[in-house]
Amino acid sequence: MNIVQKTQNYLKAISAETITNAKSGHLGVTLGASSILFALFKDHYNFDISDPDFLNRDRLVLSAGHASPLYYTLLSMFGFDVSLQDLKEFRQYGSKTPGHPEYGVTEGVEVSTGPLGQGVANAVGMAIAESIMEERFNTVGSDIINNYTYCFAGDGDLMEGVALEAASLAGALKLNKLILLYDKNDVTIDGPLNLSNRENLAFKFYSMGWNVIKVKKGNSYASCTKAIAKAKKSKKPTLIIFHTTIGVGTQQEGTSAVHNAVLSPQELASFKKELKVKESFYIPSDVREFCMASTRRGKLNHEKWNQNLAMYSSTHPQLYKSFLAFFDRKKINFERILRNTAKYAGSSTKHINHYALSELAYQCPQLIGGTADVAPLTETYVDNAGNFSAGYRRGKNIHFGIREHAMSAVCNGIALYDDFITFESGFLAFSNYAYPAYRLRSMMKLPVLNFLTHDSIAVGQNGPAHQPIEQLSQLRSIIDNIVFRPCDYKELVAGYTVAVKDYLPVTFLLSKQDVEKVEDTSYHGALQGGYLLTNNSAKPDIVLVATGSEVPLACKLEKELSKKYEVNVVSMPSIEVFEKQPTAYKNKIISKEAKLVLVIEASNDTKWYKVFGKNCEVFGIDTYQKSGLGEDVLAKAGFTVKNLARFVEAKLKAQK
């Protein structure tokens, strides 16, 4: 038996035993795709285990995240910080080897995956980031950036809309450093693929501008490595279709039954015997040495890259200086952004945001993003910065097309490449399309600025389908997602500061309509999530809390109620940031002695009750509204001073 075959046999044996030991996992893809990923690691994947995060490394996205046993075994065999003991702890609580790959948990894992299709879009984002760096810093004879992005995907990934949305964009942008490794085993959980999908995927990708390579023997290492080598020479993104047999080598191979099968100890012993593997969780020295030859190649490539970079610093000193400063966030002057947007006070917050974003982009070379084909409506684009395209990689504005989910997942991928800051925009009412990407972004704590406009029923005439009500509560329910609903430029820039300085995902909810200028708003107060806008008493009778476009209404209501009561007004652009403040600060802002804490917000969010307790009442919206002028829709929903004053009196009377 030659060393290539022996290594593959041990790879399959250890991967299968990892699943049997955990009594859980996905055996089908783990065995069926082993030749694909082994060929990649052995001959093509550029990595350095001594510095796994070095900038010019290749990126590998396991979009079919259920292939994690195979992935972890390869990481272990090629020297990453994944031990055989870690493999024994597969799917155990707190281990380095969770059921699906998790960013920041396992060395070598570039992105959290599992929800099918999103990894394809993440890979498109990484390839976009690579192309930006390549165009900006490479010169003739000095390819400082030249890494590939590989994405492993299965039949399920390529049935998901988000994957095909992103693939279409990748073809339009001619991302030639993107290689999609498609494990085509023609089986899904429910049965043969043709039960639900009979399309010619090769033709579909051809039509989207991709190079397509077909590999009939997808379970052959030699065929796999040859195809990957060919793909690396393409001037287009490449789809390699590997025809494989799911669960190859088992009694259930080629069937849906093997998808998440677990071999019994007896079946495992028989399987290993066929592979001529006797040991348990063991890598022979010759197999280890065979793998480590590739690992040493990667380290040597990194050393050569460091040498080239040192030479580059001498031959291109200005470019080198820009290269080092490209990801520097410390130099951003938020006071300047405040000054330059102050003149737009009293405008819609989406209009204010347009100028704030352009100023941020001027100071921040690593910022890039775009909209889901609504840039003129959301005003979320960078002035005088050009459009990112196949012919112009320096443009800061990406035309994502009408692809909300792909847009958000692609932005996640750009941010993952290396300290990029990305922005995206759409209508709040359609944010549900991208919810899965928001969720993963929050898990990974990626610095994406998500600008969702037309943030209330004040959008009016487009009717209830365009009037967001429940979306705000949904966004706030995502763990570690920070939501900012600013009422003016000061609160908006505070949200920028939280996102960029703390390197966190922030969702901004911005108005279509002009928001009346409010006196005494505070940038520093907004940095705390909430603050006293009107402080009439240390022991008020009523505390009015509002966000965004409802803040001016709360101020008017305060003037009416103050004829009879002691009333404070609180502007709270971010519940999530406010909740992180010390108890003493929170008690100062929301007096415990108050008879009534009234939250005024055009949503149906009930999170306010958790924040403010038993004396809290929320005046929101619990029914879909009719089409009409924005001010009429708001009035019909009760958002008037007169109606709110009656509401307060009724609540206070009920307390007696």
Secondary structure, 3 states (H helix, E strand, C coil): CCHHHHHHHHHHHHHHHHHHHHCCCCHHHHHHCHHHHHHHHHHCCCCCCCCCCCCCCCEEEECCHHHHHHHHHHHHHCCCCCCHHHHHCCCCCCCCCCCCCCCCCCCCCCCCCCCCCHHHHHHHHHHHHHHHHHHHHCECCECCCCCCEEEEEECCHHHCHHHHHHHHHHHHHCCCCEEEEEEECCEECCEEHHHCCCCCHHHHHHHCCCEEEEECCCCCHHHHHHHHHHHCCCCCCEEEEEECCCCCCCCCCCCHHHCCCCCCHHHHHHHHHHHCCCCCCCCCHHHHHHHHHHHHHHHHHHHHHHHHHHHHHHHCHHHHHHHHHCCCCCCCCHHHHHHHHHHHCCCCHHHHHHHHHHHHHHHCCCEEEEECCCHHHHCCCCCCCCEECCCCCCCCEEECCCCHHHHHHHHHHHHHHHCCEEEEEEEHHHHHHHHHHHHHHHHHCCCEEEEEECCCHHHHHHCCCCCCCCHHHHHHHCCCCEEECCCCHHHHHHHHHHHHHCCCCEEEECCCCCCCCCCCCCHHHHCCCCEEEECCCCCCCEEEEECHHHHHHHHHHHHHHCCCCCEEEEECCCHHHHHCCCHHHHHHHCCCCCCEEEEECCCCCCHHHHHHHHHEEEECCCCCCCCCCHHHHHHHCCCCHHHHHHHHHHHHHHHC
